Amino acid sequence: SSIWVSDDENPPDGYSASHYQTLGDRWENDIYPIQTGYFGTPADADANGHVVIVATKEVNDDGIGGIVPSANLFPRTTCAASNEGEYFYMLTADPNGTFGLGSVSIPSALSVSTSITGHEFVHIVHITRRFAAGNSLWESWMHEGQAVLGEEVLGHALNNRSPAQNYDWEIVRNVPISADRAWYYDNIRPLFLYYGWSPASGYDPTAPGSTKRTNAPEGCTWLDTPGGENAGLCAQRGLLVYGVTWTFLRWLTDHYGPGFIGGESGMHKAWIDGQASGFASLEALVGEPIEDLLARWAASLYLDDRGVAGLDPLLTFPSYDLGDVEANVVPEARLTPRARTFADFQQSVQVRAGSSAYFLVSGANRPSTAIRMRSSTGGFLDPSVQVWVVRTR
């Protein structure tokens, strides 16, 4: 099901023929059957029955792991550079660091190749199926969120795990460290950036010395591109479209996937093949207003596994124990609502698309209490803004 191509200008001390055989075997035995079983088979524009995977130093120079240009599906009469088929490009081994990513040893390149190919192949599936059906291509957050979920699907299958198991920090972090990669750790770390975490150095949410951005998460958004042009004030904001979007889709899949014929897999296949795009596609998929879905997911990020009695199950995160995960990272990486008492207070906030400003209002001997939300000019809120409230005691 695959054709492997090596760029003639790749580092001479990089992959050998035997390494490509290892990559090909992993693809045929694991990646292709797992991902097609869950997401469906790609369309076949060039009618050759194969996906072409190009290992190239150009990807290293771009500082990324892989990319799927949809331009390769267009006819050459429309796009002269098109390959008119299913192609994706991935990094190559570069032990001497000749190209942009720096030194990438052969063992390191082979180690990350499974998740990279698993991620990019999900792009191949949803792009080619939608293109072949004449449906509009998805927005970036949809592309990347589902592809990151594809990494999780692959990690579950390769490690005999499954969704909705409330996995704690040890599973997320892969403790004790094993030969297998931490399949969920890279997915969940962008959530800490969304909460305002600004790493002191590296990308370790357990390391001291971090700072916390003010006005997060409401000052950031995951409805963006990998370039992070619109994501707001958060650190490394280009990552939000991957990890934060994944948490939304994982929450959605946990709660609504079991109701589909074929379960989670049936849900994602139906989403890929649906005509709509954007938020409208999710409303059509699960039959709920997007406002309700976003509010429940946003509430679950704070309420999950915090011991709130009688909590609506839709305000929980079944696949991961977010309370335990947060307990193992530095305070700057945690979701921290603004704490207010029942005394008078006033707070001005700006909320970006898809995000929430969190307040925890509490105190003893609560008097009659009203909370009023107004626009910056004192009028009613804009219709694009909603307010949600959860009683925790």
N, C-alpha and C positions, 0 to 999 in steps of 0.2 A: 504493500500500500504506500510505499515511499520510495523516492529517488533522492539520494544524497549527493550533493554537489559541493566541491571544495574550490574556493577562489584560488586561481593560480598564483595570486600574490600573497596568499596567507604565509605566516612565518614558517620557514623550513623546519624549525624545531618543534612544530605543533603536531596536529593530528597525523597519525599514520593510517594506512589502510585497515589495520587491525582495530584502531580506535573507531573508525567509521563502522566497522562491523559490530562493535559493542553498542554504538549508538543505534544502529539499525535494528539490532536484536531487541534492545530495550523498547524501541518504538513498536515493533511488530508484536511483541509478547505482552506488553503492558499498556503503553500510552494509547495506541490506536484502539484496542478493544475496550479499554475502560472509558475513554472519552466518547467514543461513538455510542457505546451502550447507554451512556447517561444523556448526552446532548444530541445524538443523531449523527448520521453520516453527512459529510460535506457534499455539495453539488460537484459535478465533474465537467467544468466548462470546456476543457480540452479533450474530454472523452478518452483519457489514457489510464484511468483507474488509479492514479497515483497523486500524492502530494509531494511537491518538490521542496526539499529542505536545503537551503544554501548556508553553509558555514563560511562566514566571511569576516575579514578584518575590518570591513566597513562598519559593521555593527559595533565592534570594539571601539572604533574611532568615534562613533556616536555616543559612547558611554552608556550603552543600554545592553539588555540581554537578548532581545529579539524584536522583530517587527513584521507586521503583515500589511503591505500596501494593497489597498483595495484596487488600485489602478491596474493591477495585473489581471483583473477580470474583464476589463473593457477591451473592445476590439482595437486593433492597431489603427484603424481608420479614425478612432476617437482619441486614442492615446498611443503615440508612436512607439513609446518605450515598453508597452505592455508585453508581458509574456503569455497573455491569453490563457491563463490557467491558475491552478492552486499552488501558490508559492509562499514560503516564508523564509526569513533570514534570521540567523542566530549567530551569537558570538563564536569565536574560535579560540583554541588554545594559543597562548602567546607568552611562553615562559620568560622571555627577555623583556617583556613590556615595550615592544616596539610601537604599539598603537595605543589609542586613547584611554583604554581602561587600565593601562599599566600591566604589570606582570599577572598573567593568568596561567597557572601551571596546568599541565594536562590533567592531573587528578582533580583539581578544582573545577576545571571546565567540564569534565565528565560528571562531576557531582551535581553541578547546578543545571546540567542539560536536561534532566528529567522534568524539573518544574518548568523550565523555560519552554521546552517543546510542548508540555502539557498545556501551558497557558496559551501559547501562540496557536496551537491547534484548535482550541475553543474559538478563537477569532476566525480561523478558517471555516469552521462549521457555521457560525451564525452569519458571517459576511457572505459566504457563497450561497447559502440557502436563501437568504433574503434577496440577494442579487438575482438569483435564478428565478425567484417567484415574482420579481418586479416590485418588491416592497422597498420602502426607503431604508437606507442604512441607519444603524443606531447612532445615538449620541455617545460621546466618549465615556460618560459614566456608566452607561449600559454595557458597552464593549468591555471595559476594563473590570467592572464589578463582576460580570459573569465569568470572565477569564480567570480572575483570582479565585472565584468559587470553584472553577475547574481545577486549580491547583489543590484546593482542599479535597475535592472529590478524589483526585489521584492519590493524595496522602492517605485518605481513609482506606482506599482500596489496597494500597501497598502495605499498610500496617494493620490490617484487620480491624479497623475502627469504623464507626458509623455516626451519622448525625444525631442530634437531640440526646446526647449522653452527658451533657453538663460537664465537659472536660475542664479540669482545673489548671492552675499555673504549671504544674509539673508536666502535664501533657503538652500544653502550649509551648513551653520552653524546652521540652525534650530533656527533662531531668530524670535520671542522670544522662549526660550527653552520650548518645549512641552513634553508631556508624551512619545511621540514617539521618537525614536532615530534619530540622525542626520545622515541620510542614506548615504549622499555623502561626509561628512566631512572626515571620515577616509580614503576614497578612494583618496581624492585630496591632503591630507597632504604629502604623499611621493613625490609629484611633487616639493614641496618646498625643500625637502632634495636634490633632483636632481639639483635644482638651486644653491645648496651650503649652504643652511640653516643648522646651527649647533645649536640646541636648548641649551640654558643655563641650563635649567632643565625642566623636564616634556616634554610635546609634544605639546606646545601651540604656534602657529605661530603668535599670537598677543601679546605675553608677551615680555617685554623688556629684554635686556641682552644677546641676541643671538649673535653669530658670523657668519661670512660667509667664507666658504672654498674658496680658490682661485682655479682657473682652473676648475670651474664647470659652466655648466653641462658636458663639454667635457671630464672631467677626470673621469666621472662615466658612468655606463651603466645599462640598465634595462634588458639586455639579459643575465640573470643570474639565479641562483637558490635562494630559500628563505634563504639559508645560507649566501648569499652575498659574496661568495668567490672571484668572479671576478668583482664585481661592482665598484671597484676603491676607490677613496678617500672620497666619501660622507659619512656623518653621518648616522647611522642606515641603512646601505646600503642594508640589506636584505629585506627592505620594497619596494625598487624600482621596483622589479619584479611584485609587486602587483599594486601599484597605478599608476606608470608611464606607465606601459603596458596598464592599463585600459584606460588612456587618449588616447593612440594611437588607441585602439580598439573602443573607443567611437567616436573619430574623424572619423575613417574609417566607422563605422556603420552609423553615421549621414549622411555622404556624399554618400555612396554606397548602404546602406540598402534599401532605397525606391525603387531602381531599380529592386529588386528581387521579384519574386512571393512570396507573404507572407511577404513582407517587411523585416524589421530587423530580425524577427523570421526566415523567410525563408533563409536569408543570413547566420545566425549562424547555422541553421540545415545543410545547404549545406557545411559549413566549417567543421563541426564535421564529416560529412560523406564522405568528400573528401579523396582521396588516399594520397595526398602529405602532407608533414609536413614542418615546418619552414617557412621561407619567401616565398618559392615556393608555399606553400598552399594559401597564400594571393594573390600572382600574379595570380594563377589559378582561385581564387574566384572572383576577381574584374576586371581582365584583364588589369592591369596596372603594370609597372615595380616597384619593391620594392624601387628602388632609388627615383622615383618620389613620391611614397607614403610617405616615410620617410621624404623627404625634405618638402613636403607640410604640413605634421603634425608638424614638427619642427618649420616651419615658423609661423604656426597658434598659437603656444604657446606664441609667443611674439606679433604678430600682432592683435590677436583677440580683438575686441572692443576698439581699440586705436584710432579710428577716421581716419583711412587711407582711403582717398577718392578713389573710383573706385577699391577697392581691389578685387582680384579674390575670389569668394566665397569658393573655395577649400583651401584658406589660412585663413579661419575662423573656429571657434569652435562652431557649432550651439547650442549645448546643454547647455553650461555654458558661462556666461559672465566673461571671464578670466581677463579682465581689471578691473572689479569691485572686483573680488576675490582678486587680487593682491593689490588693493588699501586698503584693510582691514587687510593686514598682515604687519609685520615689514619689513623694507627694506631688511634685510638679507635673507628674504624668497622669494624675488622677482627675476624674471629672469632679469639679468642685463648685457646687452651686453657691450663689451669693446667699449667705445666711442672714436672715432678717427676723426680728421679733414682731409681735402683734402691735407694737407701738407704731406711730406714724413713720413712714419712710417714703422717700422718693428716689427713683433711679431712672436714669436715661440710658437706653441701650439701642444699638443698631444691629439688626439681625439680617444676615445674608441669606440668600435663597437656600432652602432645604435645611437650615440650621435652627437651633433653639438657644434662647437665653434661659438659664436655669436659676431658679430661686427656691430656697428652702425656708419657708415661713413657719415659725414655731414659737412655743412659749407656754408657760403655765397659766392656768386661770384665764383662758382665752375669753375676751369680751366679744360682743358682736363685732364682726370684722367684715370690711369690704375692701377689695383690691380693684382699683380702677386703672385701665390701660387707655392711654390716649396717644395721638400722634404728637410729633414734636411741636406742632402749632397749637395743641390743645384740643383739636377736633377728634372725630372718630378715627380709629385705625384704618389704614388702607385695606381694602378687601383681600389683598394678597397675604396679609398677616393674620395668623390665628393664635389664639391663646388656649392652652390646655392645662388642666388642673388635675392632680392626683392627690387624694387624701391618703396619707400614710399611717395615720393613727386614728 
